[in-house]
Amino acid sequence: MPDAPAISSEAPVSLADACAALTDLWSPRVVGRVNDQYIKVVKVQGEFPWHEHAAEDEMFLVLRGVLTIGRSADDGGPVRVGAGEFFVVPRGLRHNTSAEEETWLALIETVTTQHTGAEQTAMTRSIAEQLG
């Protein structure tokens, strides 16, 4: 797995500034690495495809806006996550995400986590693209 870009240990990383610098929706960027976890930022609006991650949990921390995490009724139904809140989607749970307005997120994911799991869509971004 490729290494994340070098992050200076002499200066803090602003998640808000990293999000503000993004130009494309649904295109996460790696801003750091802690052990085997990437810290990513992403801007979202609209709806992301349903998918699952067989081997990894996924953490969504909302920095700005409101994120809806879709789950089946059997899995508890949709969850709304507001600014300053996070939600962990457990491995193997089929889900999607959506936001009515532009929403900024930080994601904490194992370095092996593929953007849309085993499913490939037009919105899928490779780890190499996310390290961009």
RAQUIBEL-V327155 format. One record per run of one state. SS is the DSSP state (hx for helix, st for strand, lp for the rest). FROM is the first residue (numbers start at 1). TO is the last residue. If there is no record, write none. Layout:
BEGIN
((SS,FROM,TO) (SS,FROM,TO))
END
This chain:
BEGIN
((lp,1,14) (hx,15,20) (lp,21,24) (st,25,25) (lp,26,28) (st,29,34) (lp,35,36) (st,37,47) (lp,48,50) (st,51,51) (lp,52,57) (st,58,64) (lp,65,65) (st,66,70) (lp,71,72) (hx,73,75) (lp,76,78) (st,79,82) (lp,83,85) (st,86,89) (lp,90,94) (st,95,110) (lp,111,126) (hx,127,131) (lp,132,132))
END
